[in-house]
Amino acid sequence: MGIPTALYYLVAAVAVGLLVTRLVRSRRGSGGPVHDRYEAAFLNGGPARAVDSALAALRADGRIAIGGPGIVAVVRPTAHDPVERAVLQEHAAAPHGALHHLRLAVMRHPAVQEIGDGLAERGLLVDPAVRRVTNRWCAAVGVTTFVLLPVSFFLTIGEFAVSEEVSAPFVFKVIPALFAMGAAAVVCGTASAGRVTPAGRRALAAYGRERGHLADAGHLVALYGLRALPDPVLREQLLAAARVSGFRRPGRGGRPGPFPHHHSSSSSSGADALGVVTVWCADAGSCGGGGGGGGGSCSSGSCSSGSCSGGGSSCGGSSSSCGGGSSSSSCSSSSS
């Protein structure tokens, strides 16, 4: 084996090894069960599904009312968990009671954002920043493969020019190395697109088996999406609020739609007060469009660039941990 051939195989071995190591490290964690419906909602559809679950529970027992063109009024300011408290806090701080604005503000609230942080720490969800870096690594290996292929053809031509007897063209010798790099880049890109880890999918499935019989509005939304709500009026109001952002729901298998990123000067009062940065949002549909999806789990994304406009919820598998924690990462730029 000549030096050029050896270099090709060395580059391929290093590239494949780095991608495998990166993927494994990005998806490991202590694991564990899904603790509550908010974690299940976050895994199924990110911040939007978690907020929709809280809104459905508040509306179902009459603590809030949603009327007219999606205007929210608080009837009884009683909260049973941190996410419901976030809804009441953001409603009190909002200049108007528009449902879609309230949803967006609560998505960016630390109580919701920390659900994703907790799930990521336990290895049930992949942190958006980690996913972005992994995607860059995958792309870099793919580009390297693309560049080395024509280089190998030039080296083959040069080999024939300087030598009359060639046992096998150079390009044939290095094709296995190039194929390994290209395949690794594709597999890496596909795997890194999923925001929910295998441990997260197993935990979500176990939660569904244990709690799937619960028929209260909050659990129905968390597990199956807005379309599972038995109240047609509430269902349409929340679906309409989810559509206001103009985001597209993630497709089957958890692939996010092409979310535009909006940067706005307005920001969640709770998030600003604590100086947190919203992380779990636009990427993968977690905050973008679609609260009304079905119950499938998706494995993709959270808030890649930090925009939080929209909200839909449906993606399968998702992440997040309990409703309210201490240090949260939230989406810096966010929507209005």
C-alpha positions, 0 to 999 in steps of 0.5 A: 500500500502506497503512502497516498492510499495509506493516508486515505485510509487513515483519514477515513478511520479517524473521521469515522471514529470521531463521528461514532464517538461524538454520537455516542457521547451526545446520547448517553446519560443516566436515563430513567423514567418520565416523571410527569405529563410535562416531561412526556409532553416535552418529549412528544412535542417540546415546549409547545406541547408542554404549554398546551397540556397546562392550558388544557388542564387549566381550561378543563377545570374552569381556572381559566376561560378562553373566549372570543378570538382567543382571549384568555381570562383567569377565573381562579388564579390557582396553580398545581405545578410550576408550568401552570404557575408560569401560565398565570405569571405570564398572563398577569404580566402580559398587556393583553390576554391573546392566547397565542402570545401567552403560549409563546411567553410560557414556552420561553419561561424557565419553568418550561425550559428547564424541563428540556434541561432536565431531560437532556441531563438524564440522557433522554433528550439531546441538547440543541447546542450538542446537536448543532455541533454534531451536525457540523461534524457530520457535514465536515466529513461529508464535504471531505469525502466529496473533495477527496473523490475528485482528488483520487481521480487526479491521482489515478491519472497521474499514476498512469502518466508516470507508470506503465504498469499499474496493478489497480487504479488508485481510485479503486484502492481508496473507494472503500475508504471513501465509501466508509466516510460517506456512509458514516456522514449520512448515518451521523446526520440522520442519527443526530437529527433526532432530539429524543434519544433511544432511552428517551423513547423507551421512557416515553413508551413506558409512561404511555403504557402506565398512564395512557388510560388517564383521560384528563385534558392535560394527559390527553394533550401530553400523550396524543396532541391537541387533536385528542381533546374532547372539547372541540371549542378548546381544541380549535382555539389552541390549534388556531393559536398554534397556527398563528406563528406560521411554523410547520409541524415536524413531519413523521419521524421527527424531522423538523420543518423549515422554521424561520427564525424571528428575533424580537425585542419582547421577551418573557418576563420570567426569563428576563428576570432570571437572565436565562437564555431560551434554548428549547424552541425553534429547532425541531418544532419544539416551539414551532407550529403544530400543537395539534399533532397526533401522539406519535413521538418524534425525535428531533430538535429543540431550539437550534437558533434560539427563536421561539416563535410559534408553537406547535407541539408535536414531534415525538419524543422529546425532552425535558424534565420536570416543570420548574427548575432552577437554572434554565437555558431558554431561547435567547431570541424569542418571538413576540 
